[in-house]
Amino acid sequence: CKSLKLSIATTGRNQKVLELYAKRSHREASRFFHCLQFLGTEFCVIEAGPDWQNDRFVNLVRETWRYGYSSYVEARLIEASVYGGTVKEAAAQKLEDTMKDLPQHQSHALAKWLLMAVVMGLEKLGERLFEAVVLAVKEDGHFLSLCKTLKTLTILREQKRLFGLADTARLAALIDEVYYQAVAKIAEQGNPNPDECQQIAEQFKFLYMASEQKQSESSREIFRDQLLILLAGPVLPPMLEGVAAAILCNLGAFERGEISRRARAYMFGSPEQMLHTAAYLHGVFLVGRDFLFYEERLLADLNQMITRLDYEDFLQLVPQLRLAFAFFGPMEISLLAEKVAALFQTSTDALTAPAIAEPALQQARQLDAEIREEFARWNLI
């Protein structure tokens, strides 16, 4: 703590803001904090910064930690000393013990711990974990697991400066291998677990972005061909159809009108198909929200479908449609409002005016009925 300029002379809690990319000493402090947090000493807690374990906010350049020393922390340090004589040794041994319980074929779990070993500055353990990931990838036959592994390894490569990785040739080779294994399993996703559809759709988008960064044309062709095989299958969940069709349109394999054509098959199909429209659009918007702006027919068809829905089906479909349109930002919502206003030959102000509350509508309806009864009693109708 003294070498890292961390104050532990008092029992009060201190705050430390670390400039991860600007100062080497701050990167060392970050590794120290991560080790102590992993050991469960309760010496420190991160308040803001990259969440490497859950792949969130990884583009942030600062970490904010709250730390403090006390007799309780000292007791926890004594408990952790069974793993090793220094903070670094203890963290490495505890991580090794954690790895023993992991199934060898789950490459994504090993890749996560590899990333955390690098975050904690455990170089020697990181080497062994890297070899374990290489072996696990060869045995891993699960599409989602391979995609998660690829995403974690991609973070390692993108943050090589922060993590101090000098030789990334082996990492790049492993990323290529995982990419090809994951892409080769796209055509097998035609009948997935319904609970995994959202995750699979998101991984299709991730693989699409990864393919665009590949220098080799063959890498992009393999990805495109696998999506075409998937779409040619007899059964495919609507969300996966939407995301696959949108990607293929972006790749030039389909005309942009293909998105509207497939959407019409849902909107004007059987009642059951109609209820899958939102899931299909969810997949499309996951990759390209611009389809709704350039395909005028899509918005008109959507409006026509909504007018045909009965009340119960409308209530069932609306939450799914709201979820599908949740991808749109404020500027896009404004543009969309203009298109909807033009469709109804009105102004955006009329569309965005506050809606009348349902109790007020019910009260007005009841009052109207009572007035009609009174008029009828006086023969005024």
N, C-alpha and C positions, 0 to 999 in steps of 0.2 A: 504493500500500500504506500509505503514511503517513496519507493522508486517511481511509482505512478502518480505521486502527489495526491493521494486520497487521504482525507482527514478521518482518523479513527480515534482521536484523543478524547472525544466526548461521545456520549451515548445518543446524541441527537441524530436525526436523519439529515443527510446531505444530498444535494443534487449535483450530478455531473453530466454535462453535455459534451458528447464526443463527436469531433469532426473526423469521420471515418476515412475520408479520402485525402484530407489535408495534412494530417499529422500521424507519424508512425507511432508515437507514444500513445495516441488515442486509440489506435488499432490494437495495441498491446493491452490497454485497459479494457477494451471491449472483450477481448478473448478471456481476460481474467474474470470479468463480470459473468460472462456466459458459462464459464467453468463452475463458478460458485453457485450460480442459479441452477445449473444442472445437478449439482451435488445436493441441492435442497437445504443449503445453510441458512436461507432467509437473510443473508447479509445484504442482498441487493434485489431490486425488482426493476424491470425495464418499463418505462412509462410511454415511450414513443420511439419509433425507429423501425427498421426492416424486421418483418416476422418471417425468418427463413424457414422455420418448421412448417408453417401453414401457407407459405408462398403468397404473402400479402405485404404490400408496401415495400417491396424489394428495391424500388428505385430511390428510396429516401437516402440522404447522404449523412444524416445525423442520428445518433442514438441519445436518448435521455434516460439516465438511470437515477434511482433513488437508493441510497445505501446508508448503512449505519452499523456500528459494532456494538455488541452487548454481550453480557454473560450467556444469554440464550444462544447467540450465534456461536460463541466459543464452545458451548456444549455440542452443538450440531457439527462443528468442525472436528471435535474429538470423535464423534460417531462416524464421520466420513473418513477418518484417518485409517480405518480398516482397509480401505481401498488403496492407500498409498501415502507416502511421507510428504508429498508436496501437493498443492492444489492441482497441478497439471497431471501428475501421476494418478491421483485419486480419480479425477474425471475420466482419464483414459481407461482405468481398470473398471470403473462402474459402467462405462459405455460398452466395454467388451463383454461384461456380464449380461448386459441388456441384450446384446446381439445374439447370445446363445439360445435365447427363446424364440428367435425369428425363424420361420420356415425359409429354407434356402431358395425356394423358387419365387419368393416374393421380392423381386428386385427393387420395387419402389420403396419398400421399408428400409432396405439396406442403403439405397441411394440417399434417403433422407438422413440417415445416421452418418453417412459419409459427409454430407453437407454440414451437419452439425459438428462433426469432428474437425472439419476445416475452419468453421466459424470459431471454435474453441482453441484453434491453434495446435491441435494434436497431430503433428505431421506424421510421426511413425505409425500411429493407429490409422491415419488416413490412407497410408500406402496399403496396409492390409485390407482395409475396407474396400478400397478401389478394386483389388483383386477379387474380393468376395462378390462385388457387384458384377464384374465381368463374368464370373461363373454363374451367378444367379440369372443373368440375362439370357444365357444359353438354355436354361431350364424353364424360364418363365413363358407360359403360353397364354397369358391373360392380356387382352388388349388394353384395358384400362391401366393395369399395372405397368405395362411397358410405356404407355404415354406419360404416366406420372414420373417414371424413371427418366424419360427423355427430358421432361420439363425441369427436373431437379438438376440433371447434368448440364442442361443449357444455362441454368442460373450460375453454376460453377464456372462455366466458360466465360459468360458475360461479365462476371465479377472477379476475373483472374487477378486484376491489379489489387483489388481490395484484399483478396485472400492470399496474395503473394505467391501465386502459382506461376512458376517460371516455364516449366516444360508442359505444354498443353497438347502435344501431338497425340499422346495416348488417349487423352480425354476426347479429342476430336474424333479419333478412330472409333471409340466406344459410342459416341453420340451417333455417328453414321450407322453403326451396327444396330443400335436400338431403333433408330428411325426406320430402317428397312424392315425390321421384324414387326414393328407396330403397323406400318403401312400394309404389309403383307396380310394382316389380319382384318383389314377393313371389310373385305368382301364377306367375312364370316359373321358380321354384325347384323344380319338381316332379321334375326328373331331373338333379340336380347331380352334380358330381364326388364320388365317395364320400369322398375325402380331405377334402372341404370341408363335410361334413354337420355335424360338431360346431361349426364356426365359424358356419355359417348358423343353426343352432339357437340359439346364443348371441346372434346378432344379432336374431333374432326376439324374444327376451326383451328385449333393449335397446330395440328399436323399441316394444315393448309398454309399457315404462316411460316412454319418450319420449311416447307417445300419451296416457298418463294425465296428463301434465303440460300437455297442450295445452288452451287455453281453448275452442277451437272444437270443437263437436260433430261437424262434418263431418270434422275431422282423425281423430277416433276411428272414425267410420263407414267412412272409406276404408280404414283399417287392418283393421277387422273384415271388410269385404267382400272384401278381397284374400286374407285367410286362408281365408274360406269358398270362394272360387274355387279356391285351392290344394288344399283338402281334397276338393273335388269331382272332382279330376283322377283319371285311371285308375291312375296309378303315383305313389307317394310313399314315400320312405325312412321306415322306422318311427320314427326319432328325430324327424324333422320332423313326422310325423303326431302324435306324442305332444306336442310342444311347442305345435303349432298348436291341437290339441284342448283342451289345458289352458288356453291363453290365451282361447279362445272360451268356455270354461266360466266363466272369471273375468269375462269381459265380459257374460255373461248370454245369449250366443247359443245355447249348448247347456245342457241339464240336466246336473247333476254326474254322473248315472248314465251319461252318454255315455262317460266315461273308462273305466269298467268294461266297458261293452259292447264298445268297441274293443279293450280288453285281452284279453277273452275270445276275440275273433277270432284273436288270435295264440296265446294259451295253448292253445286247444283246436282249432286248425286243423291244417294238414298239419305234418309234422316240420320242414320248412323254415321255415314260419311260426312255429312254436314257438320256434325258435332266435333269432328276431327280437324276442322278448318283452322282453329286457333293453334293447335299443335304444329300443323304444317307451317303456318306463318311464323310461329315462334322460331322454328328452324331456319327459315329464310332470313328473318331479321337478325338472327344471331351472327350471320356472316355479312349481310348487306341490307341495311335499312333503306338504301337509295332505290331499291327496286320499287318501293311504293310510290316514289316521286316520278320515276321515269316510265313506269307502266301504268298509264292512266286507267286502263281497263280494270286493273286489280282493285282499285279503290271503288269504282262503280259497281263491280261484281260483289264486293264485300257489302256495300250498302244494300244491294238487291237481296242478298242472302239474309241480312238482318231483318228486312221487312217481311220476309217469308216465314220467319221463325214464330212458333207459338210461344206463349208466355213462359211455360215451364222450360222449354229448350233454351229460350233466351236467358233465363236465370242461370241455367247450367253453363252456357257458353261465355257469358260476360266476364266472369273472373279469369278464364283462360285467355280471352282476348286482351284483357287489361295486362296480364302478365306478358303476353307477346309484345305489346306496345310499350312495355316498361323500358326497352332498350333506347327509346327515342329521347334525345336531350331537349332542352327548352327551345333552342333555335329550330330544331326539326319539328317540334310540336307546333310552333308558329307557322311554319311552311305548310304543315299538314292541315292546320286549321283553315288556311287560305284555300287549299284545294277542296276541302269539304264544303266550305262556304260557296265556292264556285259551283260545286255539284248541286247544291240546293238553291242556287241563285239568291244568296243572301250575303250578309257581311260577317266578317270575323267577330265583330263586336256582339252581334246577335248570338253567335255560337258560344262565345265565352262569357255571356251574361250569367250571373248566378242562377242556378236552377231553383224552381219553386219546390219547397219542402213537401214531402208526401202527405204529412198531416194537414197542411193547408189545402192541398188538392182534394183530399177526402172531405174536408169541411165544406169546401166550395161545392163539391158534387152533391153532398147531402142538402146544402142550402138550395141548390138549383132544383133538386127533386121536390123539396117542400114548397117552393114557389110555384112549380108546375101543378102540384096538387091543389094549391090555393086558387090558381087561375082556372083550373078545371072545375072547381066547386062554384065559381062565379061565371062559368061559361065564357071565359075570356080566351080560351084556346080553340 
